[in-house]
Amino acid sequence: MGDDLKDIAQHTISRSPITTAELEHEIETLGSRWSIDGPDLKLVLQGPMAKAGKVAAYAGELADALDHHPHIVIDYQRFELTIHTHDMNAITVLDLVYAARLEQWLRSGGWD
């Protein structure tokens, strides 16, 4: 599954919508902490606030690099991020690339 995640993370960035079948496969590749919530791709993490702050900082750096705009909420022992491509009003390849790169970072940092 790690190679699939790497493939998504290195995918050519596009704002093209994807099919439901493609989306279901990509969500499976991202792992159980990712889900679809209405029009959004959603990530939920449980853990200390300081650790969640580091995730938010990296998510912000990644957003700047990809010119993307996630919604991030940090609450006691909980981090939540939602994302979709606003101008397409859909989850697109760009969102999946963002999620895969964030997931790679999470896995490398011990968020199993």
N, C-alpha and C positions, 0 to 999 in steps of 0.2 A: 504494500500500500504506500510505502514511502516514495517509491519511484513515481506513482501516480500523482502524489502531492507535488513533487518536484516538477512534473510535466505541467501541472496547472499553474504553478508559480512562475514558470518561464514562458507561459503562453503569450502570444502576441496580444497586446492590450487592444481591446475593441469594445465599443459601446453597443454591440449587437446583442439583442435579446437571445436567449437560448431556449430550447424546447424543454418541456416538463421532464421528459425522460433523461435528457442530458443533465438537467439540474439535479434530479434525484441521484444520479450516479456521482456527480461532483460532491454533493452533500455527504454521501456515504464515504467518499475519499477523504473529505475534510475531517470527519470523525463525529462522535456523538455530542460534542459540546456545541456543534453548529446545527441550526434548524431554519426552517422557513416560518416566518411570522407575518402573515398577511403579505404585503409587497416586499418585505425585507428579508435579507439574510441576517441571521441573528447568532451571536456568540454570547454564552453565559459562562462565567468562571466564578468559583467560590474560593476565597482565600483571604489572607491578610490585606488590609488596605494599602500598606506600603508596596506590596507585590503588585497589587492591582494598579497602583500609580505608575509603576514601571511599564506595565502593559499599555496603559493609556499614553504614556510618552512615546513608546515605540509605534503604537497605532497612529499617533499624530504625525510622527516622522514619515511613516509609510503613506499616510494620506497626502502630505505635502509633496512627496516624491511622485505620486500617481495623480495628483490634482483631483483628489476625491474627497468626499465629505461624510464620514461616518458620524453617527450619533452615539455618544459615549456617556454612560451613567456609572458612577462609582458610588456605592453605598457600603455600609459596614459589611464586610465579608462577602461582597458581591460586586462583580464587574459585568456590565452588559454593553454590548456594542451591536448596533443595527446599521445596515447599509443597503442601499439600492442606488441605481443610477437615476438620478432625479429627472434629467431631461428625457429619458426613455420611460420613466415611471415603471421600471421593471428591474429584475436582477439580470445583469449582463455579464459578459466575459470579464469586464473590468472588475466587477464585484468579486468574482471567483478568483481572479489573480490576486486581488487585495487580500482576500480571506486565506488563500493558500500561502502567501508570503507571511502573513501574520501567524498562521498555524505552524509554519516551519520554525519561526522564531520562538513560539511558545514551546514547542517540543524540544528545541535546542536548549531552552532555559529551564527545563525541568517541570513544565506544566504537563504532566502525563495524563 
